Amino acid sequence: MPLDQSKFPKAKKNLLSREEVKALIKGKGNTRPAQCITPVLYLPSEQPFRQKDMELIIEEYPDDAVFFEYTRPKNFGKPGDRYVWCDVANADPLLHKKEDEIGIDEKTALEWEVIEQISPDVPDPYFPECLVQDYFEDDGRYRGIFWTRLSFERLWHFRGMTNTLMDFYTNPDEVKALLLKLRNIIFKVIDRSVDEYHFDAIAFTDDIGMQDRPFFSEDIFLEFIKPHYKEVIDYAHSKGMDVWLHTCGNIEPFIPHMIEIGLDVLHPIQKYSMDEEKIIEQYRDQICFWAGMEVQRILPFGSPDDVRQEMRFLIDTFYLPNKGRLVLSSGNRFRHDIPTENIRAFFEELYAYGSTVEKHGVGKHESPSKGHTVLPDR
């Protein structure tokens, strides 16, 4: 379907079409950077105090690429349930222990003996009436499904963080068997996403980095995570879908592997965890960056001018004139501590400066973090 700008009567921007976003991702674009933020990174239900303000901002600056969050399976059910992560009776740890007796990362953690009893084909992505939440019909924009917890995150959802990091060494066969099951489920998600919804992409989360280093060694990544990523990416590509990945923290050792296996779009290149300028110098035009503005210091504690300056810095750093390779977003969800005026500055400058570099090329703006420390002062 062609993009119809008249469907966005309050928009203060000309939206990019599906074809323009696809070209930008592949490094064949000749437009401004794309925008992809909502509904993935802003949930109105979490912040009712500014819902009207955010609705207006989103109407004025709609996304160029839209992702629909998937209909989430329940964590626990009973034998015969089709859309649950675990259909083993009485498996929920909270049935046997008080919540304050269970680690925050182990609320859903199971023993391997229980995991092996889970039916191989649950959750069944064909079971829910609608695979995604808040679905609306094609309007000409680039569209995709947002499926959380690709590999590592789903492993520790089943086992807990500590157990998972140990399992790589003590239970490698069980880990690989679980990843195989997860792969097969994701293949069905991809099939339904293409056949029924005609989505252009599938996006995943998989936080494999801490603030200053990865969660595990490169050897662990190569043995367990990279093969799983590759199988999913290859299958998505065979169905005509792009693959987007959100992974927080310092993941620098893994980026060349992600490029090698064909990942299309990478988010967010977390500030203060990695050096954006170093990353783009090494991997320029090899992957599309879904650059995310930093949400721990600049957005919550900077001024609107800091936010505008940081947006100009991100665009100057990542945008490739006459190629693209840049989608802009926040580094993570807009939280309660981010002032609404900073969010507005973020959206306004994204479009204003993005349109400037489309016509005149990039500049040399520095991050506000270079000039002063952006830290809490209120």
C-alpha positions in Angstrom: 0.0 0.0 0.0 1.4 3.5 -0.9 1.9 5.9 2.0 -0.9 8.3 2.3 0.2 11.5 4.2 -3.4 12.6 4.6 -3.8 9.8 7.1 -1.7 11.9 9.5 -3.5 15.2 9.6 -1.7 16.6 12.6 1.8 15.6 11.5 4.4 18.3 11.3 6.7 16.1 9.2 6.5 14.2 5.9 6.7 10.5 6.8 9.0 8.1 5.0 7.4 5.3 3.0 8.0 1.6 3.5 10.2 1.6 0.4 12.2 4.5 1.7 12.9 2.9 5.1 13.9 -0.4 3.4 16.3 1.5 1.2 17.7 3.4 4.2 18.3 0.2 6.1 20.3 -1.3 3.2 22.4 1.8 2.7 20.6 2.8 -0.5 18.6 5.7 0.9 18.5 9.3 -0.1 16.2 10.6 2.7 16.6 11.9 6.2 17.1 9.4 9.0 14.1 7.4 10.0 12.2 7.5 13.3 11.1 4.4 15.2 10.1 4.9 18.8 6.5 4.2 19.7 4.8 2.0 20.8 7.8 -0.1 21.7 9.6 2.5 23.8 6.7 4.5 25.1 3.8 2.8 26.9 0.9 5.2 27.7 -0.4 3.0 30.4 2.8 3.5 32.4 2.6 7.3 32.5 -1.0 8.5 32.6 0.2 11.9 34.0 1.4 12.9 30.6 -0.7 10.9 28.3 -2.3 13.9 26.6 1.0 15.6 26.0 2.5 12.4 24.6 -0.5 11.7 22.3 -0.1 15.2 20.8 3.7 14.8 20.3 3.2 11.4 18.7 0.4 12.8 16.4 2.8 15.6 15.4 5.8 13.4 14.9 4.6 9.9 13.9 7.0 7.1 13.4 8.3 6.2 10.0 8.7 2.5 11.1 6.1 0.9 13.3 6.5 -2.2 15.5 3.6 -4.1 17.1 4.4 -5.8 20.4 3.5 -9.4 20.4 0.6 -10.8 22.4 2.4 -12.2 25.3 2.0 -15.8 26.5 1.3 -16.5 30.1 4.3 -17.7 32.0 2.5 -20.7 33.5 -0.5 -22.8 32.7 -1.7 -26.3 32.9 -1.4 -29.3 30.6 -3.3 -28.6 27.4 -2.8 -24.9 27.4 -1.5 -23.7 24.1 -0.2 -20.2 24.7 2.0 -20.5 27.8 5.7 -20.7 28.3 5.3 -23.7 30.7 2.3 -26.1 30.6 3.5 -28.3 33.4 1.1 -28.5 36.3 2.1 -26.6 39.5 5.4 -25.5 38.0 5.2 -21.8 39.1 7.9 -21.2 41.8 5.6 -18.8 43.5 3.2 -21.7 44.3 5.9 -23.2 46.5 7.8 -20.2 48.0 7.0 -16.7 49.1 7.9 -14.0 46.6 10.4 -12.4 49.0 12.2 -15.8 49.2 12.9 -15.9 45.4 15.5 -13.8 43.7 14.3 -11.0 41.4 15.7 -12.9 38.4 14.2 -16.2 39.4 10.5 -15.5 39.6 9.9 -17.8 36.7 13.1 -20.0 37.0 12.6 -23.8 36.7 14.7 -26.9 37.2 15.8 -28.7 34.0 13.6 -31.6 35.0 10.6 -29.4 34.7 11.7 -27.7 31.5 12.1 -31.1 29.8 8.4 -31.8 30.6 7.2 -28.7 28.7 5.4 -29.6 25.5 7.7 -28.9 22.6 5.2 -26.8 20.6 4.2 -24.3 23.3 3.7 -21.4 23.2 1.9 -21.9 19.9 2.1 -18.6 17.9 -1.0 -19.6 15.9 -3.2 -19.9 19.0 -4.0 -16.3 19.9 -6.6 -14.6 17.6 -4.2 -11.8 17.0 -0.5 -12.3 17.2 0.2 -8.7 18.1 -1.3 -6.0 20.4 -3.0 -2.8 19.2 -3.0 -3.9 15.6 -4.1 -1.5 12.9 -4.2 -2.0 9.1 -1.4 -1.2 6.7 -1.0 2.6 6.2 2.0 2.5 3.9 4.7 2.6 6.6 7.3 0.0 7.3 5.9 -2.4 9.8 7.1 -5.2 12.0 6.5 -7.4 15.0 8.4 -6.8 18.3 9.2 -10.2 20.0 11.1 -9.9 23.2 13.8 -12.2 24.7 15.5 -13.8 21.7 18.2 -16.0 23.2 20.1 -15.1 26.5 17.1 -13.3 27.9 14.8 -16.2 27.3 17.3 -18.6 28.7 17.4 -16.8 32.0 13.6 -16.3 31.9 13.5 -20.1 32.2 16.5 -20.6 34.5 17.3 -17.4 36.3 20.4 -15.3 35.6 22.8 -17.0 37.9 21.8 -20.5 36.8 22.0 -19.6 33.1 25.5 -18.2 33.4 26.5 -21.4 35.1 24.6 -23.6 32.7 26.8 -22.5 29.8 29.6 -24.5 31.6 27.7 -27.2 33.5 24.7 -28.0 31.3 25.6 -27.0 27.7 23.5 -29.7 26.1 20.4 -28.7 27.9 21.0 -25.0 26.9 21.3 -26.0 23.3 18.2 -28.1 23.4 16.2 -25.2 24.9 17.6 -22.8 22.2 16.5 -25.3 19.5 12.9 -25.3 21.0 12.9 -21.5 21.1 14.2 -21.3 17.5 11.3 -23.5 16.3 8.8 -21.3 18.0 10.3 -18.2 16.5 10.2 -19.7 13.0 6.4 -20.1 13.5 6.2 -16.4 14.6 8.0 -15.4 11.4 5.7 -17.6 9.3 2.6 -16.1 10.7 4.0 -12.6 10.7 4.6 -12.8 6.9 1.7 -14.9 5.8 -1.1 -13.2 7.8 0.3 -9.7 8.5 2.8 -9.1 5.7 5.2 -7.5 8.1 8.5 -6.2 6.8 10.6 -7.0 9.9 10.9 -8.8 13.2 12.6 -7.0 16.1 14.0 -8.8 19.2 15.4 -7.8 22.6 18.4 -9.7 24.0 20.4 -7.7 26.5 23.8 -9.4 26.5 25.8 -6.5 27.8 26.3 -4.9 31.2 27.3 -1.2 31.7 31.0 -1.8 31.0 31.3 -5.3 29.6 29.3 -8.3 28.2 27.6 -10.7 30.4 29.8 -13.6 29.1 32.9 -14.3 27.1 33.2 -14.2 23.3 33.7 -18.0 23.4 30.3 -18.4 25.1 28.7 -16.1 22.5 30.3 -18.1 19.7 29.2 -21.5 21.0 25.6 -20.7 22.1 24.3 -17.3 21.1 25.7 -16.6 17.6 24.4 -19.9 16.1 20.9 -19.2 17.4 21.0 -15.7 16.1 22.2 -16.9 12.7 19.5 -19.5 12.3 16.8 -17.0 13.2 18.2 -14.3 10.9 18.7 -16.7 8.0 15.1 -17.9 8.3 13.7 -14.4 8.6 15.7 -13.3 5.5 14.4 -16.4 3.6 10.9 -15.0 4.3 11.8 -11.5 3.2 12.0 -10.0 6.6 14.6 -7.7 8.1 15.9 -8.4 11.6 16.3 -5.7 14.2 17.9 -6.3 17.6 17.8 -4.3 20.8 20.7 -5.2 23.1 21.7 -2.9 25.9 25.1 -2.4 27.5 28.6 -3.0 26.2 28.4 -5.5 23.4 31.5 -4.3 21.4 33.2 -7.7 21.0 30.0 -9.2 19.5 29.2 -6.5 16.9 31.5 -7.9 14.1 29.8 -11.3 14.6 26.3 -9.7 14.3 27.4 -8.1 11.1 28.8 -11.4 9.8 25.6 -13.3 10.2 23.5 -10.6 8.5 21.8 -8.6 11.3 20.1 -5.7 9.6 19.5 -3.1 12.4 21.2 -2.8 15.8 20.0 -0.8 18.8 21.0 1.3 20.8 24.9 1.6 20.9 24.6 2.6 24.6 26.3 5.8 25.5 28.8 5.7 28.4 29.0 1.9 27.7 30.5 2.2 24.3 32.1 5.0 22.2 29.8 5.8 19.4 32.5 7.4 17.3 34.7 4.4 17.6 31.9 2.1 16.7 31.0 4.0 13.6 34.6 4.3 12.5 35.0 0.5 12.7 31.6 -0.5 11.2 30.5 2.4 9.0 28.1 1.2 6.2 28.2 -2.4 7.3 25.0 -2.3 9.3 22.1 0.0 10.0 22.3 1.6 13.5 19.0 2.2 15.4 20.8 4.8 17.5 19.2 5.4 20.8 19.5 8.6 22.8 20.9 7.9 26.3 18.1 7.6 28.9 20.1 7.4 32.2 21.7 10.9 32.1 21.0 13.1 29.1 17.3 12.6 28.6 16.3 12.7 32.3 18.8 15.2 33.7 19.9 17.3 30.7 18.2 20.5 29.5 16.1 20.6 26.3 19.1 22.3 24.7 21.3 19.3 25.8 18.8 16.9 24.2 18.8 18.9 21.0 22.6 19.0 20.9 22.8 15.2 21.6 20.4 14.6 18.8 22.5 16.6 16.4 25.6 14.7 17.6 23.9 11.3 17.0 22.8 12.2 13.5 26.3 13.7 12.6 27.9 10.5 13.9 25.7 7.8 12.4 24.0 9.2 9.4 25.6 8.5 6.0 24.5 11.0 3.3 23.0 9.4 0.2 22.9 6.0 2.0 21.1 6.4 5.3 22.0 3.5 7.6 20.3 5.4 10.5 17.1 5.0 12.4 16.7 7.2 15.5 15.1 6.3 18.8 15.6 6.5 22.5 18.1 4.1 24.1 15.3 2.5 26.1 11.8 3.3 27.3 10.8 6.9 28.2 10.6 6.6 32.0 8.9 8.8 34.5 12.0 10.8 35.3 12.3 12.2 31.8 10.8 15.7 31.6 8.1 16.1 28.9 9.9 19.2 27.5 12.9 17.0 26.9 10.8 14.4 25.1 9.4 17.2 22.9 12.8 18.5 22.2 13.9 15.0 21.2 11.1 14.6 18.6 11.4 18.1 17.2 15.1 18.0 16.7 15.1 14.5 15.3 13.0 15.8 12.4 14.4 19.3 12.1 18.1 18.4 12.1 17.4 15.1 10.2 15.8 17.2 7.4 18.8 19.6 7.5 21.4 16.9 6.9 19.3 15.3 4.2 19.7 18.6 2.2 23.1 19.9 3.4 25.0 16.9 4.8 26.2 16.3 8.3 27.9 18.7 10.6 30.4 18.3 13.5 28.3 18.8 16.6 29.7 17.4 19.8 27.8 15.6 22.5 26.9 17.7 25.5 28.7 15.1 27.5 31.9 16.4 26.1 31.4 19.9 27.5 29.9 19.2 30.9 28.8 16.4 33.0 25.1 15.6 32.6 24.1 14.2 35.9 21.3 14.6 38.4 21.1 18.1 39.9 17.5 18.1 41.1 
